[in-house]
Amino acid sequence: MPILTGGAVALAGADGVLDPARAGSSPRMVALDGETPAQAMARMQDRAAHGLRLRKLLGGAAGRSLTGTVPVTTAIERRADAGDCGTVAAPTPYDPAQGVAPCDQL
């Protein structure tokens, strides 16, 4: 709900309460230097739309990545050195507890 106050348009909540937290806590639309009222309105609408998009994105991200897609997982295989630093064994799943040798391939 827009309210004209102090030469600016303040945006009150649906309950119509202006500055519920403290003086100046409601967002206000003020034209910047060289900005027309129409440009100020467009700027505020862009900011509000951006905030709503962020709220929607973050609200849907619970338990998932911020993009809402399944997280990427990586499987690491270890090809252990076969003894001469030029030959390796067949790949096996990498276990950090086993460590690696200087000529192993991951």
C-alpha positions, 0 to 999 in steps of 0.5 A: 500500500503506497503512502505519501510521506515526507516527499517520498512514497513509502510502501506499507504492508498489506495491513497498512502500517507504516514503519512497523519496526521504527521510523524509516523502516518501510521502503521508500521510493525517492527519485534520484538526481536527474531521474523522472518519477516514471524512472524512479517507479521503474527502478523500484519495480525492478528491485521489488521483482528481483527480491521476489525472484530471490525469495522464490528461488531461495524458498525452493532450495531447501535440501537442494542446490540454489538452482533447484537441480540435483547436486553433481557428484564425482566418483574418483578411481585410483589406478595404483602403481604396478611397480615401475612408475609406468604401469598401473593396475586396473582402476578401483574406487579411491579410498582416502584412508588408503592414501596414494603412492607417488606414481598412482593415477587418480 
